[in-house]
Amino acid sequence: MKKTLVSALTTALVVGAASTTFAAANPFSDVTADQSAYPAVAQLDKDGPITGYGDGTYKGQKQITRYEMAVMVARAMAKSQNVTVSGNDKALLDKLAAEFGDELNNLGVRVSNLEKNADKVKWNGKAEYDFKRTNTEGQSAAADRHDDENKVLFRLEPSAEVNNNWHVNARLDAWVDHLDKDKDVDNNGNVKLKRIYAQGDYTNFSTKLGKFAPIDDDSIFDTTFSGAEVSFGKALKLTAGAGRINKDDENPLTTDDTANYQYAGLGYDFGKLSLGADYHHLNSKNIEALGKAYANGTTDEANIWMAKGAYTFDKNWAVNGYYAENHDADAYHKAGAAEIDYKGAQDANKGTWGAWVAYRHLGQNVDLFNTYDAIDDGQKGWEIGANYTPFKNVVAVARYGKNKDLATDKKSNCVFGQVNSLF
């Protein structure tokens, strides 16, 4: 079946029923204002069902294909969802939809598949620059210069949809560490697949399989492990995981390449208040392999318990803290932190900012994988910090730590700065 564009305009005119204002300028060079079809052509161009040809002409006498007509009908149908049309116009639009049903279905399949495929894989990431300067009590001026560190990190985090319940997630890091010119350069130009796992989300149940971060990665277990995790519940949530921690740059195992690892956590969200209790267990040939020597003798076990909580007063103020203990360690077996937060930088909102003050005590035999930038494991001290969003998706962070070594009582201070460009 062939139709001229003039007859197509007559039927597609339903979208012009809700508006009586014609286009201010002549939309097509070959349709003049004195022609009888001009009002309809101008209105349909304004409302969207027709767009003409690339050379700015309308070609009203040119025959069109059924597919081209279906495109106009689809645009008219979309427009009718947002305006009020009369009963007669609605009936005419329904007839058009029935007449071009096959073409519309084909068009819809193509559009739907394109949108679905585009949504299946999503990419997030960031480019990050870190600067850290540490000054330790009793060091010479020359030695102080050796405490500067600079790091550039580029991170990609793809996520791919498998089906409605399952996704595959990954993290790829590429970084370069620039230390003081008199120091050795470590990890210079490394590229590593840090995480790769499948995640299944169901009502009141979720699971992870692969290499990913465990619970408490925001405090004492900022690491990854290979294994499985399951979670049950929403407000009251039980999480358990098991697997192995492998030797790499972040997990410096020395007497064994791997450590067996299990954890469990129970948390409850009351709204403004959240509480949790977690347990971590590590087993290797010698727990010193984790780089955290015990005071008296050695053991192949680490059993760590943690209690934590957070409270949000309003949109500006919040507090959080935790206490953790390793019952198998004879010394440096306690860790804890308390923090007060004011507001917070939002990467999508330029001009937003936040600040915090915190006290941290990080015993090295319980804070096995430290996440803090201004206070290291084996130290205690105060930290103040702030973050700010100078441009959309650019966040700057500054931290200052006033610290004391738990073993030697030697004092130090640390200045840390970071700039994140997020995408």
C-alpha positions as CSV (number, residue, x, y, z in Angstrom):
1,M,0.0,0.0,0.0
2,K,1.3,3.5,-0.9
3,K,0.0,6.8,0.5
4,T,1.0,10.3,-0.4
5,L,2.4,12.5,2.3
6,V,-0.7,14.8,1.9
7,S,-3.1,12.0,2.9
8,A,-0.8,11.0,5.7
9,L,-1.0,14.5,7.0
10,T,-4.7,14.4,7.0
11,T,-4.8,11.3,9.2
12,A,-1.9,12.3,11.5
13,L,-3.5,15.7,12.2
14,V,-4.9,14.2,15.4
15,V,-1.8,15.4,17.2
16,G,-2.6,19.0,16.3
17,A,-6.0,18.9,17.9
18,A,-4.7,20.0,21.3
19,S,-3.0,23.1,19.9
20,T,-4.1,26.0,17.6
21,T,-0.8,27.9,17.4
22,F,0.9,27.5,14.1
23,A,4.7,27.5,13.7
24,A,6.1,31.1,13.7
25,A,8.4,30.5,10.7
26,N,7.9,28.5,7.5
27,P,9.2,25.0,8.4
28,F,9.8,23.9,4.8
29,S,11.0,25.8,1.8
30,D,8.6,24.1,-0.6
31,V,5.4,24.8,1.5
32,T,4.5,28.5,1.4
33,A,2.1,30.3,3.7
34,D,-0.5,30.8,1.0
35,Q,-1.0,27.1,0.4
36,S,-4.0,25.4,2.0
37,A,-1.9,22.7,3.5
38,Y,0.4,25.1,5.3
39,P,-1.4,25.3,8.7
40,A,-1.4,21.5,9.0
41,V,2.2,21.1,7.8
42,A,3.4,23.8,10.2
43,Q,1.5,22.3,13.1
44,L,2.7,18.8,12.5
45,D,6.2,20.0,12.2
46,K,5.9,21.8,15.5
47,D,4.3,18.8,17.3
48,G,6.9,16.3,16.0
49,P,5.2,13.6,13.8
50,I,7.0,14.9,10.7
51,T,10.5,16.3,10.3
52,G,10.8,16.6,6.5
53,Y,14.0,15.9,4.6
54,G,17.6,16.8,5.3
55,D,17.6,19.5,2.6
56,G,14.8,21.5,4.4
57,T,12.0,20.4,2.0
58,Y,8.7,18.7,2.6
59,K,8.1,16.9,-0.8
60,G,4.3,16.7,-0.3
61,Q,3.7,14.8,-3.6
62,K,6.3,12.2,-2.9
63,Q,4.9,8.7,-2.1
64,I,6.0,7.2,1.2
65,T,6.4,3.7,2.3
66,R,4.4,1.9,4.9
67,Y,7.4,2.0,7.2
68,E,7.7,5.8,6.9
69,M,3.9,6.1,7.6
70,A,4.4,3.9,10.7
71,V,7.0,6.2,12.0
72,M,4.6,9.1,11.8
73,V,1.8,7.1,13.4
74,A,4.2,6.1,16.2
75,R,5.1,9.8,16.8
76,A,1.4,10.7,16.8
77,M,0.7,8.0,19.3
78,A,3.5,9.1,21.6
79,K,2.3,12.7,21.4
80,S,-1.3,11.7,22.2
81,Q,-0.1,10.3,25.6
82,N,0.7,13.8,26.7
83,V,-2.3,15.8,25.3
84,T,-6.1,15.5,25.4
85,V,-7.5,14.3,22.1
86,S,-11.2,13.9,21.1
87,G,-13.0,10.7,20.8
88,N,-13.1,10.8,17.0
89,D,-9.4,11.5,16.8
90,K,-8.6,8.7,19.3
91,A,-10.7,6.3,17.1
92,L,-8.8,7.4,14.0
93,L,-5.5,6.9,15.7
94,D,-6.6,3.4,16.8
95,K,-7.5,2.6,13.2
96,L,-4.1,3.8,12.0
97,A,-2.4,1.7,14.7
98,A,-4.3,-1.4,13.5
99,E,-3.6,-0.7,9.9
100,F,0.2,-0.4,10.5
101,G,0.3,-2.9,13.3
102,D,3.1,-5.0,11.8
103,E,5.3,-2.1,11.0
104,L,4.7,-0.6,14.4
105,N,5.6,-3.9,16.1
106,N,8.8,-4.2,14.1
107,L,9.7,-0.6,14.9
108,G,9.0,-1.2,18.6
109,V,11.0,-4.4,18.6
110,R,14.0,-2.6,17.1
111,V,13.8,0.4,19.5
112,S,13.2,-1.8,22.5
113,N,16.1,-4.1,21.7
114,L,18.4,-1.2,21.1
115,E,17.4,0.4,24.4
116,K,17.7,-2.9,26.3
117,N,21.1,-3.7,24.9
118,A,22.4,-0.2,25.7
119,D,21.2,-0.6,29.3
120,K,22.8,-4.1,29.7
121,V,26.3,-2.8,30.2
122,K,27.0,0.3,32.3
123,W,30.4,1.9,32.9
124,N,31.4,3.9,36.0
125,G,34.8,5.0,37.1
126,K,37.1,7.7,38.3
127,A,40.5,9.3,37.9
128,E,42.1,10.0,41.2
129,Y,45.2,11.9,42.4
130,D,46.5,11.4,46.0
131,F,49.1,13.3,47.9
132,K,50.3,12.3,51.4
133,R,53.0,13.9,53.6
134,T,54.0,12.3,56.9
135,N,56.3,14.1,59.5
136,T,57.5,11.9,62.3
137,E,58.9,13.1,65.6
138,G,62.7,12.9,65.9
139,Q,63.3,12.6,62.2
140,S,65.9,14.8,60.5
141,A,64.9,17.4,57.9
142,A,66.4,15.1,55.2
143,A,64.4,12.1,56.4
144,D,61.2,14.2,56.5
145,R,61.5,14.7,52.7
146,H,61.3,10.9,52.3
147,D,57.7,10.8,53.6
148,D,56.0,12.3,50.6
149,E,53.9,10.1,48.4
150,N,52.0,10.8,45.2
151,K,49.6,8.3,43.5
152,V,47.6,8.5,40.3
153,L,44.7,6.0,40.0
154,F,42.4,5.3,37.0
155,R,39.5,3.0,37.8
156,L,36.8,1.4,35.6
157,E,33.8,-0.3,37.2
158,P,31.6,-2.0,34.5
159,S,28.3,-3.7,35.4
160,A,26.5,-6.1,33.0
161,E,23.0,-7.3,33.2
162,V,22.5,-11.0,32.8
163,N,18.7,-11.0,33.5
164,N,16.3,-9.3,35.9
165,N,18.0,-10.8,38.9
166,W,21.6,-11.2,38.1
167,H,24.4,-8.8,37.2
168,V,28.1,-9.2,36.7
169,N,30.3,-6.5,38.2
170,A,34.0,-5.8,38.0
171,R,36.7,-3.3,39.0
172,L,39.8,-2.6,37.0
173,D,42.5,-0.4,38.6
174,A,45.6,1.1,36.9
175,W,47.9,3.2,39.1
176,V,51.3,4.7,39.4
177,D,53.0,5.5,42.8
178,H,55.5,8.3,42.8
179,L,57.5,8.3,46.0
180,D,60.3,10.6,47.1
181,K,63.2,10.6,44.7
182,D,65.4,9.0,47.3
183,K,63.0,6.2,47.9
184,D,62.3,3.1,45.8
185,V,59.3,3.3,43.6
186,D,56.8,0.6,44.4
187,N,53.8,-0.5,42.3
188,N,54.9,1.7,39.4
189,G,52.5,1.3,36.5
190,N,50.4,-1.6,37.7
191,V,47.1,-2.7,36.1
192,K,45.0,-5.2,38.0
193,L,41.6,-6.7,37.9
194,K,40.7,-6.0,41.6
195,R,37.1,-7.4,41.6
196,I,35.0,-9.7,39.4
197,Y,31.8,-11.2,40.7
198,A,28.2,-12.2,39.8
199,Q,25.5,-10.8,42.0
200,G,21.9,-12.1,42.3
201,D,19.2,-10.0,43.9
202,Y,15.9,-11.4,45.0
203,T,13.2,-10.4,47.4
204,N,14.8,-10.4,50.9
205,F,17.8,-12.4,49.5
206,S,21.0,-11.6,47.6
207,T,24.2,-13.5,46.9
208,K,27.6,-12.8,45.4
209,L,30.0,-15.2,43.8
210,G,33.6,-14.3,42.7
211,K,36.2,-11.8,44.0
212,F,34.7,-8.9,45.9
213,A,34.9,-6.9,49.1
214,P,33.7,-8.3,52.5
215,I,31.7,-6.5,55.2
216,D,33.6,-3.8,57.1
217,D,35.6,-2.8,54.1
218,D,35.1,0.8,55.3
219,S,37.1,0.2,58.5
220,I,39.3,-2.8,59.3
221,F,38.8,-5.1,56.3
222,D,39.5,-2.9,53.2
223,T,40.5,-5.8,51.0
224,T,39.1,-8.4,48.6
225,F,38.7,-12.1,48.8
226,S,37.6,-14.9,46.5
227,G,34.5,-16.8,47.6
228,A,30.7,-16.5,48.1
229,E,28.4,-14.3,50.2
230,V,24.7,-14.6,51.0
231,S,22.4,-12.0,52.6
232,F,18.9,-12.4,54.1
233,G,16.4,-9.7,55.1
234,K,16.0,-5.9,54.7
235,A,15.6,-3.9,57.9
236,L,17.0,-6.9,59.8
237,K,19.8,-8.3,57.7
238,L,22.1,-11.3,58.1
239,T,25.2,-11.6,55.9
240,A,27.7,-14.4,55.7
241,G,30.6,-15.2,53.5
242,A,33.5,-17.6,53.1
243,G,36.5,-18.0,50.8
244,R,40.2,-17.3,50.6
245,I,42.4,-14.2,50.7
246,N,45.1,-14.5,48.2
247,K,48.6,-13.0,48.4
248,D,49.0,-9.7,46.5
249,D,50.3,-6.2,47.1
250,E,47.5,-5.4,49.5
251,N,47.6,-8.6,51.4
252,P,51.3,-9.3,52.1
253,L,51.2,-13.0,53.0
254,T,54.7,-14.2,53.6
255,T,54.6,-17.8,54.9
256,D,51.6,-18.9,52.9
257,D,50.1,-17.8,49.7
258,T,46.5,-17.8,50.9
259,A,44.5,-17.6,54.1
260,N,41.1,-19.2,54.7
261,Y,38.5,-16.6,55.5
262,Q,35.0,-16.5,56.9
263,Y,32.7,-13.8,58.2
264,A,29.2,-13.1,59.4
265,G,27.3,-10.0,60.3
266,L,23.9,-9.0,61.7
267,G,22.6,-5.5,61.2
268,Y,19.3,-3.7,62.0
269,D,18.2,-0.4,60.4
270,F,15.8,1.6,62.6
271,G,15.7,4.6,60.2
272,K,17.9,7.2,61.7
273,L,19.7,4.6,63.9
274,S,21.5,1.6,62.6
275,L,23.3,-1.1,64.6
276,G,25.4,-4.1,63.8
277,A,27.6,-6.9,65.1
278,D,30.1,-8.7,62.9
279,Y,32.6,-11.5,63.1
280,H,35.7,-12.3,61.0
281,H,37.9,-15.4,61.1
282,L,41.2,-15.9,59.4
283,N,43.4,-19.0,59.3
284,S,46.8,-19.5,57.7
285,K,50.0,-21.4,58.5
286,N,51.1,-18.5,60.6
287,I,49.0,-15.4,61.3
288,E,52.3,-13.4,61.0
289,A,51.9,-14.1,57.3
290,L,49.4,-11.3,57.4
291,G,52.1,-8.9,58.4
292,K,50.8,-8.4,62.0
293,A,53.1,-10.1,64.5
294,Y,51.6,-11.2,67.8
295,A,53.3,-10.2,71.0
296,N,53.8,-13.7,72.5
297,G,54.4,-16.6,70.1
298,T,52.5,-17.3,67.0
299,T,49.1,-18.8,66.1
300,D,47.3,-19.7,62.9
301,E,44.1,-18.0,64.0
302,A,42.5,-14.6,64.0
303,N,39.0,-14.2,65.5
304,I,37.8,-10.7,65.4
305,W,34.5,-9.4,66.8
306,M,33.0,-6.0,66.0
307,A,30.1,-3.9,67.3
308,K,29.1,-0.8,65.3
309,G,26.5,1.9,65.0
310,A,25.5,5.1,63.3
311,Y,22.9,7.8,64.0
312,T,21.6,10.6,61.7
313,F,20.3,13.6,63.6
314,D,19.1,15.6,60.6
315,K,20.1,16.4,57.0
316,N,23.3,18.0,58.3
317,W,24.6,16.1,61.3
318,A,25.4,12.4,61.9
319,V,27.7,10.2,64.1
320,N,29.1,6.7,63.6
321,G,31.6,4.5,65.4
322,Y,32.7,0.9,66.1
323,Y,34.7,-1.2,68.5
324,A,36.6,-4.4,67.4
325,E,38.8,-6.9,69.2
326,N,41.0,-9.9,68.2
327,H,40.7,-12.4,70.9
328,D,43.7,-14.4,69.7
329,A,46.2,-11.5,69.9
330,D,48.2,-10.7,73.1
331,A,48.8,-7.0,72.2
332,Y,47.5,-4.4,69.9
333,H,44.3,-6.4,69.7
334,K,41.8,-3.5,70.0
335,A,40.5,-1.1,67.4
336,G,37.9,1.6,67.5
337,A,36.7,4.8,66.0
338,A,34.2,7.6,66.6
339,E,33.3,10.2,64.0
340,I,31.1,13.3,63.8
341,D,30.0,14.3,60.3
342,Y,28.6,17.6,59.1
343,K,26.9,17.6,55.6
344,G,29.0,16.0,52.8
345,A,30.1,16.7,49.3
346,Q,27.8,15.3,46.6
347,D,29.5,14.6,43.4
348,A,26.5,15.5,41.2
349,N,25.9,18.9,43.0
350,K,28.5,21.7,42.5
351,G,29.2,23.7,45.6
352,T,28.3,21.1,48.1
353,W,30.7,20.3,50.9
354,G,31.2,18.5,54.2
355,A,33.5,18.2,57.2
356,W,34.2,15.7,60.0
357,V,36.3,15.1,63.1
358,A,37.2,11.6,64.3
359,Y,39.2,9.8,66.9
360,R,40.7,6.4,65.9
361,H,42.6,3.8,67.8
362,L,43.9,1.1,65.3
363,G,45.6,-1.8,66.9
364,Q,47.6,-3.6,64.2
365,N,46.4,-7.1,65.2
366,V,42.8,-6.3,64.6
367,D,42.9,-3.5,62.0
368,L,44.4,-6.0,59.5
369,F,43.5,-4.1,56.3
370,N,43.4,-0.5,57.2
371,T,41.3,1.9,55.1
372,Y,42.1,5.3,56.6
373,D,44.4,7.7,54.8
374,A,45.6,10.0,57.6
375,I,45.9,7.4,60.4
376,D,47.7,4.0,59.8
377,D,47.2,0.7,61.6
378,G,49.4,0.6,64.7
379,Q,48.5,4.3,65.5
380,K,46.0,6.3,67.4
381,G,45.0,9.9,67.0
382,W,42.7,12.6,65.9
383,E,41.6,13.3,62.4
384,I,39.9,16.3,60.9
385,G,38.8,16.5,57.3
386,A,36.6,18.2,54.7
387,N,35.4,17.5,51.1
388,Y,34.1,19.9,48.5
389,T,32.6,19.7,45.0
390,P,34.1,22.6,42.9
391,F,32.6,21.2,39.7
392,K,30.0,18.6,38.9
393,N,31.5,15.1,39.3
394,V,34.8,16.5,40.7
395,V,35.3,16.0,44.5
396,A,38.3,17.3,46.5
397,V,39.2,15.8,49.9
398,A,41.6,17.0,52.6
399,R,42.6,15.2,55.8
400,Y,44.9,16.0,58.7
401,G,45.9,13.4,61.3
402,K,47.7,14.0,64.6
403,N,48.9,10.5,65.6
404,K,50.9,8.5,68.1
405,D,52.5,5.1,67.4
406,L,51.0,2.4,69.7
407,A,54.3,0.6,70.1
408,T,56.9,3.4,70.4
409,D,54.7,6.4,71.5
410,K,56.4,8.4,68.7
411,K,54.3,11.2,67.5
412,S,53.6,12.1,63.9
413,N,51.3,14.2,61.8
414,C,49.9,13.5,58.3
415,V,48.5,15.7,55.6
416,F,46.5,13.9,52.9
417,G,44.9,15.4,49.8
418,Q,42.8,13.8,47.1
419,V,41.1,14.9,43.9
420,N,38.5,12.6,42.3
421,S,37.1,13.0,38.8
422,L,34.0,10.7,38.5
423,F,32.3,9.4,35.4
